Amino acid sequence: MSELLAIGAQAPAFAAPASDGATYTLADLLKRGPVALVFYPGNNTPG
């Protein structure tokens, strides 16, 4: 199991595919300004 980050900790580097077909990296997004990461359960799932 991976360790959880503390609240306010810096997020590790990552790349993620988006619904527009592009892959975004945290480093590229941070060049544009602050980034807020939001996690939510998938559509139509309890939670």
Short mmCIF file of the C-alpha atoms (twelve columns), coordinates in Angstrom:
data_MODEL
# 
_entry.id   MODEL 
# 
loop_
_atom_site.group_PDB 
_atom_site.id 
_atom_site.type_symbol 
_atom_site.label_atom_id 
_atom_site.label_alt_id 
_atom_site.label_comp_id 
_atom_site.label_asym_id 
_atom_site.label_seq_id 
_atom_site.Cartn_x 
_atom_site.Cartn_y 
_atom_site.Cartn_z 
_atom_site.pdbx_PDB_model_num 
ATOM 1  C CA . MET A 1  0.000   0.000  0.000   1 
ATOM 2  C CA . SER A 2  1.347   3.447  -0.867  1 
ATOM 3  C CA . GLU A 3  1.712   6.048  1.839   1 
ATOM 4  C CA . LEU A 4  -0.747  8.899  2.053   1 
ATOM 5  C CA . LEU A 5  0.454   12.467 1.697   1 
ATOM 6  C CA . ALA A 6  -0.071  14.859 4.554   1 
ATOM 7  C CA . ILE A 7  -2.563  17.656 4.037   1 
ATOM 8  C CA . GLY A 8  -0.739  20.522 2.355   1 
ATOM 9  C CA . ALA A 9  2.134   18.313 1.150   1 
ATOM 10 C CA . GLN A 10 3.501   18.797 -2.344  1 
ATOM 11 C CA . ALA A 11 2.055   16.320 -4.845  1 
ATOM 12 C CA . PRO A 12 4.509   13.934 -6.515  1 
ATOM 13 C CA . ALA A 13 5.192   14.302 -10.234 1 
ATOM 14 C CA . PHE A 14 2.587   12.529 -12.376 1 
ATOM 15 C CA . ALA A 15 1.089   12.336 -15.837 1 
ATOM 16 C CA . ALA A 16 -2.578  11.574 -16.456 1 
ATOM 17 C CA . PRO A 17 -4.742  11.119 -19.560 1 
ATOM 18 C CA . ALA A 18 -7.685  13.497 -19.949 1 
ATOM 19 C CA . SER A 19 -11.038 13.109 -21.654 1 
ATOM 20 C CA . ASP A 20 -9.796  15.303 -24.526 1 
ATOM 21 C CA . GLY A 21 -7.197  12.648 -25.431 1 
ATOM 22 C CA . ALA A 22 -4.228  14.685 -24.194 1 
ATOM 23 C CA . THR A 23 -1.873  13.613 -21.419 1 
ATOM 24 C CA . TYR A 24 -1.176  16.264 -18.814 1 
ATOM 25 C CA . THR A 25 1.746   16.388 -16.401 1 
ATOM 26 C CA . LEU A 26 1.772   18.206 -13.108 1 
ATOM 27 C CA . ALA A 27 4.995   19.978 -14.083 1 
ATOM 28 C CA . ASP A 28 3.427   21.388 -17.273 1 
ATOM 29 C CA . LEU A 29 0.295   22.529 -15.455 1 
ATOM 30 C CA . LEU A 30 2.332   24.246 -12.723 1 
ATOM 31 C CA . LYS A 31 4.020   26.371 -15.409 1 
ATOM 32 C CA . ARG A 32 0.594   27.948 -16.001 1 
ATOM 33 C CA . GLY A 33 -0.058  28.692 -12.331 1 
ATOM 34 C CA . PRO A 34 -1.422  27.040 -9.181  1 
ATOM 35 C CA . VAL A 35 -3.083  23.633 -9.519  1 
ATOM 36 C CA . ALA A 36 -5.869  22.176 -7.375  1 
ATOM 37 C CA . LEU A 37 -6.126  18.383 -7.388  1 
ATOM 38 C CA . VAL A 38 -9.618  17.076 -6.762  1 
ATOM 39 C CA . PHE A 39 -10.455 13.394 -6.380  1 
ATOM 40 C CA . TYR A 40 -13.984 12.055 -6.555  1 
ATOM 41 C CA . PRO A 41 -15.634 8.661  -6.951  1 
ATOM 42 C CA . GLY A 42 -16.590 7.556  -10.455 1 
ATOM 43 C CA . ASN A 43 -19.996 8.418  -11.856 1 
ATOM 44 C CA . ASN A 44 -22.888 6.375  -10.531 1 
ATOM 45 C CA . THR A 45 -20.891 4.853  -7.668  1 
ATOM 46 C CA . PRO A 46 -21.650 5.161  -3.977  1 
ATOM 47 C CA . GLY A 47 -19.520 7.624  -2.077  1 
# 
